[in-house]
Amino acid sequence: MIINIRSQSIPSCYLDKIFLENTNKTISSILEDDWWPYAEKIGDRHFPNVSKVKAHIKFREERGWQYEVSGNPKDPIVRLVGFKK
């Protein structure tokens, strides 16, 4: 899948890959456990908090990406499930 290839060099695609594989982590848990260690290693600061990640998801949804969102609306569980043209 293209996300796996791009996730090696594009930070936002790395975050999308995390959402693709997510089953039960909230955004804040993903940030703490998966994103921030990666971002620190590469020197990226694009997603410092839940709000910025939610904006990224909204941006992607406007372009056809599809997500399953559940749980607390302030800190939801998000899974990338597809793309609609």
C-alpha positions in Angstrom: 0.0 0.0 0.0 1.2 3.5 -0.8 1.0 4.7 2.8 3.6 2.1 3.9 6.0 3.4 1.3 5.4 7.1 1.9 5.4 6.7 5.7 9.1 6.1 5.4 9.8 9.6 4.3 6.7 11.8 4.8 5.7 12.4 8.5 2.0 12.9 7.9 1.9 9.6 6.1 3.6 8.0 9.1 0.7 9.3 11.2 -1.8 7.9 8.6 -0.1 4.5 8.8 -0.6 4.6 12.6 -4.3 5.3 12.1 -4.5 2.5 9.5 -3.2 0.0 12.1 -5.1 1.5 15.1 -7.8 -0.6 16.8 -8.3 0.9 20.2 -5.9 3.8 21.0 -7.1 7.4 21.5 -5.4 10.2 19.6 -3.6 11.3 22.8 -2.3 7.7 23.3 -1.1 7.6 19.7 0.7 10.9 20.2 2.4 9.8 23.4 3.2 6.2 22.5 3.8 6.4 18.7 4.0 9.8 17.3 6.1 11.9 19.6 9.0 9.4 19.8 9.1 9.2 16.0 8.7 13.0 15.6 11.5 13.7 18.1 13.8 11.4 16.2 13.2 13.1 12.9 12.8 16.7 14.3 9.2 17.1 13.2 6.7 19.3 15.1 3.6 19.1 12.9 1.3 17.3 15.4 1.9 18.6 18.9 -1.6 18.0 20.3 -5.0 16.3 19.7 -6.4 19.4 18.1 -3.8 19.5 15.4 -4.3 15.8 14.7 -8.1 16.3 14.4 -7.5 19.1 11.9 -5.3 16.7 9.9 -8.0 14.1 9.9 -10.6 16.7 8.8 -8.2 17.8 6.0 -7.8 14.2 4.8 -11.6 13.6 5.0 -12.3 16.6 2.8 -10.1 14.9 0.2 -11.8 11.5 0.3 -10.0 9.7 3.1 -12.4 7.7 5.3 -12.0 7.2 9.1 -13.9 5.3 11.8 -14.2 7.6 14.8 -15.5 6.4 18.2 -15.3 7.1 21.9 -14.9 10.5 23.5 -15.2 13.3 20.8 -12.5 15.4 22.6 -10.0 12.5 22.3 -11.5 9.9 20.0 -10.3 6.5 18.8 -9.6 6.9 15.1 -9.0 4.3 12.5 -8.2 4.9 8.8 -10.5 2.6 6.8 -10.4 3.7 3.2 -10.4 6.2 0.5 -13.3 7.4 -1.7 -12.7 9.2 -4.9 
